[in-house]
Amino acid sequence: MVDYNLIFKSAIDRLHEEGRYRVFIDILRNKGGFPNARCFAGHNGPKPITVWCSNDYLAMGQHPKVIAAMEEALHDVGAGSGGTRNIGGNTHYHIDLEAELADLHGKEGALLFTSGYVSNEATLATLGKLLPGCIIFSDELNHASMIAGIRNSGCEKRVWRHNDLEHLEELLKESDPETPKLIAFESVYSMDGDIAPLHAICDLADQYGALTYLDEVHAVGMYGPRGGGISERDDAAGRLTIIEGTLGKAFGVMGGYIAADQTIIDCIRSYAPGFIFTTSLSPVLVAGVLASVRHLKQSGEEREAQQAAAATLKRLMAEAGLPVMPSVSHIVPLMVGCPVKAKKISDILLAEYGVYVQPINFPTVPRGSERLRFTPGPAHSEAMMQELVAALAEIWDRLEMRAAA
């Protein structure tokens, strides 16, 4: 007889042995007080902590306009959407939000999904099935959801070295000019904080007859005069075939979407199982996102404060001799290089300093590049940053990590 329990237990034991077993913190954020929160693990009752790794980059999940819009929608239409959009219908909030997102990216249409993961997986898988013989060219650091979508498309996949345009062109040259091609890449890569050269990639797409698919999940809301992402900041949106984004990071709520011309939107709406057979987002969530998108189209205050906070934290870490990685975006990665030490540093910060930052291990990043990933926001004060850096410097000395660096 097969010992199923032994198989499952061995899988978990391997994670413990490699030092990358993941522990999820038991937490409640304080409404209106972000980045302050309460932690419930390892002690009696809630303990005050400061959150340093949230993807709610601009604290829009705490914004009064967002909360008020969600409360109004809850009392107007109730909690759920009633099923898939085919069965339950298009809640009017969904139609309004899709129009706002299409406008944000200068596209004819947009389509909502339940998450950024689903929007990537469903769209890429469906595109590959609709384009006969398609080859998908994928940046090697693309998100797991993009990789899953490409795999499920059944297409031939060619991986190009991260942001290496010469390698991308080599691969494009090798393909038949008559073969459909799609270049899939991200704008901001969230683990290193670097940014793709959008126009140069679009130039290659034009030259070799390829479509382009840009994941902007770590950039929408964060860059551009209206929060349209790197593609807006760099005036490249009009050159991109499909722009994908999330509603759960800078916009502070939940969901994902794509924006493209109306025919492509209609194809994905009509063919993607991940859209067709999934209960649509609650109108309460959509109402919150709608308020957030509209606010960030008009306000640059949150973006400016966040960028200033990121620059300050990078400077303070560098001045303290900590191994902060080069980053041209709002992401502040601190290299550790060992899963066990990354977890230990995170544990000490939480237990002794009331600081929460989650260790980032394989498979999110390659083995040997384990790190702590900080995302300072508009509400993180310089005093908070100085306290954080002092704590990190003390732990680095305690664990004798400077000599090993």
N, C-alpha and C positions, 0 to 999 in steps of 0.2 A: 504494500500500500504506500502511496505517496504521502510523505509527511509535509503537508502544506504549511503548517505552522512553522516548521523548521526553515523552510524556504523564505518565508516572510521575515522571520526573526533574523536570519542570516543577512538579509538585505539591509535591515536596520543596523545590525552589528557592524557591517562594513562602514557605514557612515560614521559611527562612533569611533572606529579604529582610525579612520582617515581624518578625524577631527572636524568633520563638516556636517554633523547632525544639527539640524536647524531647530532652534527653540523660538517660538513666537511669543512675544511679550503680551501680558494680560494688562490692557491699558484702556483708559477713557480720557479723551481730550476734554479740556475745559472750554465750553462754549464762550467765545469772546475773549479768551485768555491765552490763545495759542501764541508761543509754543509750549505753554504750561499744560501738564497732563497729570493723571494719577495712574500709578502702577500698582497692581494687586498681587504680584507674584513674590514669593519668598519672604513675606513678612505679614504681620497682622494689620489688616485694613489697608486703605489706599495710602501710598507714599507719593508726595509731590516729586515730579521729575520734569526735566526740560527735554523736549524732542528736537533732535538734530538731523533726522534722516527722513522726514516726511516728504512725499512727492506732491503734497499740497503746497506747492512752491510759493504761492502768493497768499496763502491763508484764506483763499476765497471760500473754502468750506465753512469758514467762520463768519463770513461777511453778512452784515445785517440784511442787505438786499436779497441775498441768496436764501437765507433762512425765512425771511418774510414771504418770499415767492413760494417756497415749498409749503409753508403753513397755509397760505391762501389756496394753493392747488389741492392740498389734502382736504380742506373743508368744502371745496367746490366740487371735486369729482371723486373723492375717495382715494384709497390706497393704491390699487393695482390697475393694470391696463386692460385686463380682461382676456388676455391671451396673445396669440400672434397677431400681427397687423392685418393679415389676411382674414382672420376670424373675428378679432375684436375691433377691427377698424383702425383708422388713423386718428389717434387722439390729436386734437387740434394743436396741442403743445408740440407734438412731434413735427408737424408740418411747419410751424413757426420756427422751431429750432433748426430744421434742415435748411430753411430759407436763410437764416442768419449765418449758418456755417458756409453755405455756398457763397454768400456775399463776402464773408471773411476772406475767402481764398480766391475770389474773382472767378468762380466756376458757375456753370449752369445749374448744377444740382448737387445735393448731398444726401447721404443715407446713413441713418443711425443704426448702431449695433449695441449689444449689451455690454461690451467692453472693447478696449483697444486690442486685446489679444484676439477676440472673435473677429473684429473688423479686418485685421491682417490675415488671419488664417482663412476666413471665408472668401475674402476678395481675391487673394493670390491663388488659392486653389481653384476658384471659379474661372479666373482669367486664363489660367493654364489650360483648362479643359475647353474653353471657348476658342482658343487660338491654336489651330492645327499645327502640330510639330514645333510648338513654341520652345525656345531656349530662354531660361531665366538666368540672368547674370546677377549674382548675389554677393554683396560685400561680406567679407568673412566675419565681421563683428555684428551682423544683423541680429535682431532680437529673436528669441526662440519662437515667437508667434509667426514671424515671417518665414523662418526655416520650416516650421510645421506646415504652413500654407503652401510653400514651394514643393515640399515633399508630397503633400496630398494632391497637388495638381497633376502629378504623374509626368511632369515635364523633365526634359534634360536640364540639369542645373550645372552652371559653371561658376565657381567661387573665385572672386578676385580679391587680391590682398587689400587690406583695409586702406581705403582712400588712395590707392595706388592707380593713378590714371593710365600709366603706361601699361600696367598689367591688364587693366580692363580693355584697353584698345587692342592688345595682343589677342585676347580672347574673342573680341568682336570681329577682328580681321579673319579669324579662323572659321567663322560661321558663314553659311550660304547667304548671300544677300537677299534671297527670296524667302528665307525662313523667318517667321515671326520672332521677334526678340523683345524682351522686357528687362530693363535694368532696375533692380530693387535695392534701395539703400535708405539710410536714415539721415536726418539733418544733424541733430545733436546726439552723440553716442554717450549714453548716460553713465557708463562706468569709467570712462577716461575723460569725458568732458570736452572732446574735440568735435569739430564741425566739418561736414562734407563740403567740397567745392561744387556747389550746385550748378553753376553756369558751365563749368568745365565738363561735368558729367552730361549735361544737356547738349553741349556741343558734340560730344561723342555719339549721343543718342541720335541727334540730327544727321550726323555724318553716316552712321551705319543703319539707319532706319529702324531704331528701337523705340518702344514705348518706355516711359519712366514711371516709377512708383516710389514715392517719397513718404517715409514714416516720419512724421513731425511730432510724435507724442511728447517728447521732452522739450519741445519748442513752442507749441501753440500756447497762446496767452502770454508767453515769455518774451518774444522778440517781435519787432515790427511796430509801426505806429499804432496799429489796432490789434496787436496780438496775433497776427496771422502766421507767426513763426519765422524761421530763417528764410523761407521762400518769399515772405513779404519783405523782410529786412533787406534781402539781397535783390529784390525786384525780379524774382525768378518764377513766381507762381504761374504766370501765363505760359511758361515753357514746359511745365510738368503735366503729364497725362493725368495722374491720380495723386492726390494728397490725402494721406491718412492721419488721423489725430485721435487723441483721447480726451475725454471729458472728466477724467478722474485725477488729473495732476494739477496743472496750473488753474484749470477751471473749477477744481475743488469738489466735484460731485462723483459721477460715475457714468460710464458708457464710452463708446468709441464711434468713429464715423469715417467715411470717405467723402471726398469732394472731387467731382470730375464733370465732363460734359454729360448731358442728359441721357444720351444713348447708352453710355457705359453704366451710369447709375441704374438705368432700367434693366440692363442685362444682369447686373449683380442682384438687384431686387428680385428678378424673376428666376434666377438660376442658383443662387447660393443657398445651400441647405442651412448654413449657419445663420442666415437671416430668415428664411422662410419658416423654419420649424422651431423658432425660439420665441418664447413670450417676450413681447416688447418691453422696453424700459417703462417703469412706473411713471405716470405723468407727474407725480410729485418730484421725482428726480429730474425729469426733463424741464420742469418749470424752474428748478434751481439752477440748472445749467444755462437756461435761456437768460435768466437774470445776470449770471456771471459773465457770459459772452458779451451781452449788451453793455455791461459795465466796463469790461476791459477793452472794448472797442473805443470807448470814450476816455478812459483814464489810463495814463501812463505812470501814475504815481507808484503803484505797486511794483511794476517792473523796474523802475529806477531804484527804488529802495532795496529790492532784492539784489540787483546787480552790485550796488554799493556794499551790501552786506557780504556778498561772496568775495569781492575784491579785498575787503578788510580782513576776512578770515584767512584768505590765502597769504596775505602779507604777514599777519601775526604768526601763522604757522611757520612760514619761511624764516622769520626773524628768530623764532625759538629753536631753529635747527631741526624741525620735524620734516619728515620726507613727504611733503605735499607734492603731488604730481602736477606737472604743467597742465593747465586747463584754460581754454579761452571762452568757456561758457560759465553758467551758474553752478555747475557741479564742482565740489571740492573733494577730490579723492586723496586719501592719505595711505601710502603704501605700507603694508606690513610684510607680505611675502610668505606667510605661514598661516594655515587655517587654525591651528591650535592657539597661536599667539593672538590672532585677530579676535577669536572668541574670548580669550582671557582678558584682553584689553576692554572689550565691550562689557564683559561681566563686572570688571572692576569699576568702570565708569558708572554703571548703573547702581551697583551696591554701595559704593563709597562716595560718589559725587552726585548722584541723582541725575546723571546724564544718559540719555538713550540714543545710541547709534548702533545700528545693526551691522555685524560683520558680513562682508560680501565674499563668498567662497565659490569654488567650482560647483556646478557648471556655469554659474553666472559670469565668472571670469576664469581665465586659464589658471591651471595649477601653478603655484609659485608667484602669482600676482594678487593674492588675497589682500583685501584692503578694508578700510573704513571709508564710508562715503557720506560726506556731510552736505546738507542742502540748507544753508542759512537763508532765512526769509526776511521779509520786511519787519517782522516783530522781534527778531533776534538783535538785541542791543550790543554795542561794543563791549560793555561790561560783561555780558554773558559770554562773549567770545574770548575775552581775556581770561575769564575763569576756566573756560573749556581748554584753552591752550595751556594754561598752567597745570591743569589736571593731566593732560596728555604728556606734557614734558616730565612730570613727576613719574608717571607710569612707565614712560620710555626709559628713564633712569633706573627705576626699580627693577625692570625686567632686563636691564643691561642690553638694550637694543641699539644704542648709539654706536657701540663698538662693532656690532655686527653689520651696521648699515654701510 
